[in-house]
């Protein structure tokens, strides 16, 4: 069990070596700083944390899918292109969801 956790944490740290994942880590840190500054409620904190986990998980899975596809073939392949587009779409969906939650929270603090 300990090895599984160490492998998983190593995966999180390896993510820092991939630009797209690193960007998500940086954005997550910014979101957490904003949450402290805005003094979010417990429910708002939960929403922010869930969104951060959703987006980072989607980005890590997208990177894994891209790497697996590249292992299969580095030549252009329409099916691989579709797979990569679908994975990128999942990241976009998670990111738009997180942005929407952030906007609702932000507007409730600056408008309320």
Secondary structure, DSSP 8 states (H G I E B T S, - for coil): -HHHHHHHHHHHHHGGGSHHHHHHHHHHHHHHHHHHHHT--HHHHHHHHHHHHHHHHHHHHHHHHHHHHHHH-SS--HHHHHHHHHHHHHHHHHHHHHHHHHHHHHHHHHH-
